Amino acid sequence: MSTTEFDEIRPYDDEELPRIYEELIADPAFRKAVSTVFPDVPLELLAQKMRGCETKLDFQKAFCYPALYKLVRDHSEGISLDLSAITDRTKAYTYISNHRDIILDSGFLSVLLVDQGMDTVEIAIGDNLLIYPWINKFVRLNKAFIVQRALTMRQMLESSARMSRYIHHTITRKHQSIWIAQREGRAKDSDDRTQESVLKMLTMGGTGDSIDRLLQLHIVPLSLSYEYDPCDYLKAQEYQLKRDNPGYKKTREDDLKNMQTGLFGYKGRILFRAAPCIQEELKALDRSLSKPELFAQVAALIDRHIHRNYQLYPCNYVAYDLLNASQEKSSFYTPEEKKNFEDYLHIQLERIELPEKDIPFLREKLLSMYANPLINYYKAHS
């Protein structure tokens, strides 16, 4: 199959990079963004460094790797990746994970893979986040492929089928690993569930029955555990906006604020943990199941792995007890840790900008975000 079918959505090929570099360097909006990230480095020096990068991986190591680790140093207590369940690190995998941060989930995964001597991943990113032309170019330079949103039903089917063919092509032909979120958008209450529509999309490409098509993707469930979510107050605010106005829709400015808050807000400790590749569990499924039944079972299987592999922090236990007005989990945190989290909650509630803030409602939403990973962890281990 000719790869021209994917030209509109795929990352750039390495031979295209010189042209893209020049287009970015000439873009005033890109120049402004770069001067913000690297205020002490002359643009011409950065341009020279870009031109010296022959591959996308070269570019990521030269620019994105140090920029992401600066974010780690400035806005977190460190990041780590547990890949001990992956026995064969030479294969290309489809990492399906819960989703916390618009940019950093896949970015942190890639730098952690580089630290372990592995290649970075291609990532799925929605075109609703490509607010400026330079962002479109920049993400495709960083191994992103584009998920098209805001389409008619027929266009959506065609787009999903093409994306599925691209994912299969990338895993089986390019031998390049992929990261994809388990659902469209982030789970605002941190009750992470795999959308069956994502699995349905993945089986639009490939050959054989639905199980065969999923087997071809070497799926690895991946758990992301951020101690703190800088966007928690924005998510709580959105809950009240939607409650008070059912027709409420986020704007592009809202998306931009979420991106900026996620990048530069405090995240505490961050752990990524991979489950084993689910090949054998997929093979054990009943092939006579209807597609809805099959996708429900596969979604539950992925969810179970993600939930079992959460890293839990004191704030998760404190939130559970505050939500339930109990002391049930008090052995998992100190009085000081409880006070620190209550102070944190107060600060985040203060940040919410609404004319009529429903504090009890907003507080409950914030507590649920931190309690739900714990609740799901216990269910998965029961």
VEXDREN-2710 file (C-alpha; in Angstrom, 1 decimal):
% VEXDREN-2710
k/r/px/py/pz
1/MET/0.0/0.0/0.0
2/SER/1.4/3.4/-0.9
3/THR/2.1/5.6/2.1
4/THR/0.7/8.6/0.2
5/GLU/-2.6/7.6/1.7
6/PHE/-1.3/8.8/5.0
7/ASP/0.4/12.0/3.9
8/GLU/-2.2/14.2/5.6
9/ILE/-1.9/12.7/9.0
10/ARG/1.5/11.0/9.4
11/PRO/4.7/12.3/11.0
12/TYR/7.2/13.8/8.6
13/ASP/9.7/11.5/6.9
14/ASP/13.3/12.3/7.8
15/GLU/14.0/13.5/4.2
16/GLU/11.3/16.1/4.6
17/LEU/12.9/17.7/7.7
18/PRO/15.2/20.3/6.0
19/ARG/12.1/21.9/4.4
20/ILE/10.1/21.9/7.6
21/TYR/13.0/23.4/9.6
22/GLU/13.1/26.3/7.2
23/GLU/9.4/26.8/7.3
24/LEU/9.4/26.8/11.1
25/ILE/12.4/29.1/11.4
26/ALA/10.7/31.7/9.1
27/ASP/7.4/31.5/11.1
28/PRO/7.1/34.6/13.5
29/ALA/4.8/32.7/15.9
30/PHE/7.3/29.8/16.1
31/ARG/10.2/32.2/16.7
32/LYS/8.3/33.8/19.5
33/ALA/7.5/30.4/21.1
34/VAL/11.1/29.3/20.9
35/SER/12.4/32.6/22.4
36/THR/10.1/31.9/25.4
37/VAL/11.4/28.4/25.9
38/PHE/15.1/29.2/25.2
39/PRO/15.3/32.9/26.2
40/ASP/19.1/33.0/26.5
41/VAL/19.9/31.3/23.2
42/PRO/20.1/33.3/19.9
43/LEU/17.6/32.1/17.3
44/GLU/20.3/31.7/14.7
45/LEU/22.2/29.3/17.0
46/LEU/19.0/27.2/17.5
47/ALA/18.3/27.3/13.7
48/GLN/21.8/26.0/13.1
49/LYS/21.3/23.2/15.7
50/MET/18.0/22.2/14.0
51/ARG/19.6/22.0/10.6
52/GLY/22.1/19.6/12.0
53/CYS/19.4/17.1/13.0
54/GLU/19.1/14.5/10.3
55/THR/16.3/12.4/11.9
56/LYS/13.2/13.0/14.0
57/LEU/14.9/11.2/16.8
58/ASP/18.0/13.5/16.5
59/PHE/15.6/16.5/16.8
60/GLN/13.8/15.0/19.8
61/LYS/17.1/14.4/21.6
62/ALA/18.5/17.8/20.8
63/PHE/15.5/19.9/21.7
64/CYS/12.6/18.0/23.3
65/TYR/14.6/15.8/25.6
66/PRO/16.3/18.7/27.4
67/ALA/13.1/20.9/27.4
68/LEU/11.1/18.1/28.9
69/TYR/13.7/17.4/31.6
70/LYS/13.7/21.1/32.5
71/LEU/9.9/20.8/33.1
72/VAL/10.6/17.7/35.3
73/ARG/13.2/19.6/37.3
74/ASP/11.1/22.8/37.7
75/HIS/7.6/21.4/38.1
76/SER/7.8/17.8/39.6
77/GLU/9.6/15.6/42.0
78/GLY/10.9/13.4/39.2
79/ILE/9.7/10.8/36.6
80/SER/10.3/7.1/36.3
81/LEU/9.3/4.2/34.0
82/ASP/8.8/0.6/35.0
83/LEU/9.2/-1.6/31.9
84/SER/10.0/-4.8/33.9
85/ALA/6.9/-6.6/32.5
86/ILE/8.2/-6.2/28.8
87/THR/10.4/-9.2/28.1
88/ASP/11.2/-8.4/24.5
89/ARG/12.3/-4.7/24.0
90/THR/13.1/-5.2/20.3
91/LYS/9.4/-5.4/19.2
92/ALA/7.1/-2.5/18.3
93/TYR/4.3/-2.1/20.7
94/THR/1.0/-0.2/20.9
95/TYR/1.0/1.4/24.3
96/ILE/-2.6/2.1/25.4
97/SER/-2.7/4.2/28.5
98/ASN/-4.9/6.3/30.7
99/HIS/-4.6/10.0/29.9
100/ARG/-3.7/12.8/32.3
101/ASP/-1.8/15.6/30.4
102/ILE/-2.4/16.7/26.9
103/ILE/1.3/17.0/26.0
104/LEU/3.3/15.4/28.7
105/ASP/1.9/11.9/28.9
106/SER/3.5/10.9/25.6
107/GLY/6.5/13.3/26.0
108/PHE/7.6/11.9/29.3
109/LEU/7.1/8.4/28.0
110/SER/9.4/9.1/25.1
111/VAL/12.2/10.6/27.2
112/LEU/12.0/7.7/29.6
113/LEU/12.3/5.2/26.7
114/VAL/15.4/7.1/25.5
115/ASP/16.8/6.8/29.0
116/GLN/16.4/3.0/28.7
117/GLY/18.1/2.9/25.3
118/MET/14.9/2.5/23.3
119/ASP/13.3/4.4/20.5
120/THR/10.7/7.1/21.1
121/VAL/7.0/6.4/20.3
122/GLU/4.7/7.8/17.6
123/ILE/1.7/9.5/19.2
124/ALA/-1.9/10.2/18.4
125/ILE/-2.9/13.8/18.8
126/GLY/-6.2/15.5/18.1
127/ASP/-6.3/18.2/15.5
128/ASN/-8.3/20.4/18.0
129/LEU/-5.0/21.0/19.8
130/LEU/-3.2/22.2/16.6
131/ILE/-4.2/25.8/17.3
132/TYR/-1.4/27.4/15.1
133/PRO/0.2/26.1/11.9
134/TRP/3.6/25.9/13.5
135/ILE/2.1/23.5/16.2
136/ASN/0.9/21.2/13.4
137/LYS/4.4/21.1/12.0
138/PHE/6.1/20.8/15.3
139/VAL/4.1/17.8/16.5
140/ARG/4.6/16.0/13.2
141/LEU/8.3/16.6/13.6
142/ASN/7.9/14.9/17.0
143/LYS/6.5/11.7/15.6
144/ALA/2.8/12.7/16.1
145/PHE/0.1/11.5/13.7
146/ILE/-3.1/13.5/13.5
147/VAL/-6.5/12.4/14.8
148/GLN/-9.1/14.4/12.9
149/ARG/-12.0/15.7/14.9
150/ALA/-15.2/17.7/14.1
151/LEU/-16.1/15.6/11.1
152/THR/-19.4/14.4/9.7
153/MET/-20.3/10.8/10.6
154/ARG/-19.3/9.5/7.2
155/GLN/-16.0/11.5/7.3
156/MET/-15.4/10.2/10.8
157/LEU/-15.7/6.6/9.6
158/GLU/-13.3/7.2/6.7
159/SER/-10.9/9.0/8.9
160/SER/-11.0/6.3/11.6
161/ALA/-10.4/3.5/9.0
162/ARG/-7.4/5.4/7.6
163/MET/-5.9/6.0/11.0
164/SER/-6.3/2.3/11.8
165/ARG/-4.6/1.3/8.6
166/TYR/-1.8/3.8/9.5
167/ILE/-1.4/2.3/13.0
168/HIS/-1.1/-1.2/11.6
169/HIS/1.3/0.0/8.9
170/THR/3.5/1.7/11.6
171/ILE/3.6/-1.4/13.9
172/THR/4.0/-4.1/11.3
173/ARG/5.9/-2.4/8.5
174/LYS/7.8/0.5/10.1
175/HIS/8.4/-1.5/13.3
176/GLN/7.8/1.7/15.3
177/SER/6.0/1.7/18.6
178/ILE/2.9/3.9/19.2
179/TRP/1.3/5.6/22.2
180/ILE/-2.5/6.1/22.1
181/ALA/-4.8/7.2/24.9
182/GLN/-7.5/4.7/26.0
183/ARG/-10.2/7.3/25.2
184/GLU/-10.8/10.5/23.3
185/GLY/-9.8/13.3/25.7
186/ARG/-8.8/12.9/29.4
187/ALA/-11.0/11.3/32.0
188/LYS/-11.8/14.4/34.0
189/ASP/-12.7/12.4/37.1
190/SER/-9.7/10.0/36.8
191/ASP/-12.1/7.1/36.5
192/ASP/-10.0/5.6/33.6
193/ARG/-12.0/3.5/31.2
194/THR/-11.1/2.2/27.8
195/GLN/-13.6/3.4/25.2
196/GLU/-14.8/0.5/23.0
197/SER/-14.8/2.9/20.1
198/VAL/-11.0/3.1/20.3
199/LEU/-10.8/-0.7/20.1
200/LYS/-13.3/-0.7/17.2
201/MET/-11.1/1.8/15.4
202/LEU/-8.0/-0.3/15.9
203/THR/-9.7/-3.3/14.2
204/MET/-10.6/-1.3/11.1
205/GLY/-7.1/-2.0/9.8
206/GLY/-5.1/-5.3/9.6
207/THR/-6.3/-8.7/8.4
208/GLY/-8.3/-11.6/9.9
209/ASP/-11.0/-11.4/12.5
210/SER/-11.1/-8.7/15.3
211/ILE/-8.8/-10.7/17.6
212/ASP/-6.3/-11.3/14.8
213/ARG/-6.3/-7.5/14.1
214/LEU/-5.7/-6.7/17.8
215/LEU/-2.9/-9.3/18.1
216/GLN/-1.1/-7.6/15.2
217/LEU/-0.7/-4.5/17.3
218/HIS/1.1/-6.0/20.3
219/ILE/-0.9/-4.1/22.8
220/VAL/0.7/-3.1/26.1
221/PRO/-1.6/-1.4/28.8
222/LEU/0.3/1.4/30.4
223/SER/-0.5/3.1/33.7
224/LEU/0.3/6.8/34.2
225/SER/0.3/8.0/37.8
226/TYR/0.8/11.7/38.5
227/GLU/0.8/12.6/42.2
228/TYR/-0.9/15.9/41.4
229/ASP/-2.8/17.0/38.4
230/PRO/-2.2/20.8/37.7
231/CYS/-5.4/20.9/35.7
232/ASP/-7.6/19.5/38.4
233/TYR/-9.2/22.8/39.2
234/LEU/-9.9/23.5/35.5
235/LYS/-11.6/20.1/35.2
236/ALA/-13.7/20.8/38.3
237/GLN/-14.6/24.2/36.9
238/GLU/-15.7/22.6/33.6
239/TYR/-17.9/20.2/35.6
240/GLN/-19.8/23.1/37.1
241/LEU/-20.0/24.9/33.8
242/LYS/-21.5/21.9/32.1
243/ARG/-23.9/21.3/35.0
244/ASP/-25.1/24.9/34.9
245/ASN/-25.1/25.1/31.1
246/PRO/-25.6/21.7/29.4
247/GLY/-24.6/23.3/26.1
248/TYR/-21.2/24.5/27.3
249/LYS/-18.3/23.8/25.0
250/LYS/-14.6/24.4/25.6
251/THR/-13.0/27.0/23.4
252/ARG/-9.5/26.9/21.8
253/GLU/-8.4/29.3/24.4
254/ASP/-9.5/26.8/27.0
255/ASP/-7.5/24.1/25.4
256/LEU/-4.5/26.4/25.3
257/LYS/-4.9/27.2/29.0
258/ASN/-5.1/23.5/29.8
259/MET/-1.9/22.9/27.9
260/GLN/0.0/25.7/29.6
261/THR/-1.3/24.7/33.1
262/GLY/-0.4/21.1/32.5
263/LEU/3.1/22.0/31.3
264/PHE/4.0/24.5/34.0
265/GLY/1.9/23.3/37.0
266/TYR/3.3/21.3/39.9
267/LYS/2.9/17.5/39.3
268/GLY/4.7/15.9/42.3
269/ARG/6.0/12.4/41.6
270/ILE/5.2/10.7/38.3
271/LEU/5.4/7.0/37.5
272/PHE/4.7/5.1/34.2
273/ARG/4.3/1.3/34.6
274/ALA/3.8/-1.1/31.8
275/ALA/1.8/-4.3/32.0
276/PRO/2.9/-7.4/30.0
277/CYS/1.8/-7.4/26.3
278/ILE/-1.7/-8.9/26.3
279/GLN/-1.2/-11.4/23.4
280/GLU/-1.9/-14.5/25.4
281/GLU/-5.0/-13.1/27.0
282/LEU/-6.4/-12.0/23.6
283/LYS/-5.8/-15.5/22.2
284/ALA/-7.8/-17.0/25.0
285/LEU/-10.9/-14.9/24.2
286/ASP/-13.9/-16.6/22.6
287/ARG/-13.8/-15.8/18.9
288/SER/-17.5/-16.5/18.5
289/LEU/-18.4/-13.5/20.6
290/SER/-20.3/-10.6/19.0
291/LYS/-18.2/-7.5/18.3
292/PRO/-19.8/-5.5/21.1
293/GLU/-19.2/-8.4/23.6
294/LEU/-15.6/-8.8/22.4
295/PHE/-14.8/-5.1/22.6
296/ALA/-16.4/-4.9/26.1
297/GLN/-14.2/-7.8/27.3
298/VAL/-11.0/-6.4/25.7
299/ALA/-11.7/-3.0/27.3
300/ALA/-12.2/-4.6/30.7
301/LEU/-9.0/-6.5/30.3
302/ILE/-7.0/-3.3/29.4
303/ASP/-8.7/-1.4/32.3
304/ARG/-7.8/-4.2/34.8
305/HIS/-4.1/-4.0/33.9
306/ILE/-4.1/-0.2/34.0
307/HIS/-5.9/-0.1/37.4
308/ARG/-3.6/-2.8/38.9
309/ASN/-0.5/-0.9/38.0
310/TYR/-1.3/2.5/39.4
311/GLN/1.2/4.0/41.7
312/LEU/-0.7/5.3/44.7
313/TYR/0.3/8.4/46.7
314/PRO/-0.7/9.7/50.2
315/CYS/-3.1/12.2/48.5
316/ASN/-5.1/9.4/47.0
317/TYR/-5.8/7.9/50.4
318/VAL/-6.5/11.3/52.0
319/ALA/-8.9/12.1/49.2
320/TYR/-10.7/8.8/49.7
321/ASP/-11.2/9.4/53.4
322/LEU/-12.3/13.0/52.9
323/LEU/-14.7/12.0/50.3
324/ASN/-16.2/9.3/52.5
325/ALA/-15.9/11.3/55.8
326/SER/-13.9/8.3/57.2
327/GLN/-10.6/7.3/58.7
328/GLU/-10.5/4.0/56.8
329/LYS/-7.2/4.7/55.0
330/SER/-5.5/6.7/57.7
331/SER/-2.7/4.2/58.1
332/PHE/-1.5/5.2/54.6
333/TYR/-0.8/8.8/55.4
334/THR/0.5/11.0/58.2
335/PRO/-1.4/14.0/59.8
336/GLU/1.1/16.3/58.0
337/GLU/0.3/14.7/54.6
338/LYS/-3.4/15.1/55.3
339/LYS/-2.9/18.8/56.2
340/ASN/-0.7/19.3/53.1
341/PHE/-3.4/17.9/50.8
342/GLU/-6.2/19.9/52.5
343/ASP/-4.1/23.1/52.0
344/TYR/-3.6/22.1/48.4
345/LEU/-7.3/21.6/47.9
346/HIS/-8.0/25.1/49.3
347/ILE/-5.5/26.7/46.9
348/GLN/-7.0/24.9/43.9
349/LEU/-10.5/25.8/44.8
350/GLU/-9.4/29.5/45.1
351/ARG/-8.1/29.3/41.5
352/ILE/-11.5/28.5/40.0
353/GLU/-12.9/31.5/38.3
354/LEU/-16.7/31.3/38.3
355/PRO/-19.3/33.9/39.2
356/GLU/-21.2/31.5/41.5
357/LYS/-18.8/28.9/42.7
358/ASP/-20.5/25.9/44.2
359/ILE/-17.7/25.0/46.7
360/PRO/-19.2/21.7/48.0
361/PHE/-19.8/20.5/44.4
362/LEU/-16.3/21.6/43.2
363/ARG/-14.6/20.1/46.3
364/GLU/-16.4/16.8/45.7
365/LYS/-15.2/16.7/42.1
366/LEU/-11.6/17.4/43.1
367/LEU/-11.7/14.7/45.8
368/SER/-13.1/12.2/43.3
369/MET/-10.2/12.9/40.9
370/TYR/-7.8/11.7/43.5
371/ALA/-9.9/9.0/45.1
372/ASN/-10.9/7.2/41.9
373/PRO/-7.5/5.7/41.1
374/LEU/-7.4/4.2/44.6
375/ILE/-11.0/2.8/44.2
376/ASN/-10.2/1.2/40.9
377/TYR/-6.9/-0.1/42.2
378/TYR/-8.6/-2.0/45.0
379/LYS/-11.3/-3.3/42.7
380/ALA/-8.7/-4.6/40.2
381/HIS/-6.9/-6.4/43.0
382/SER/-10.0/-7.9/44.6
END
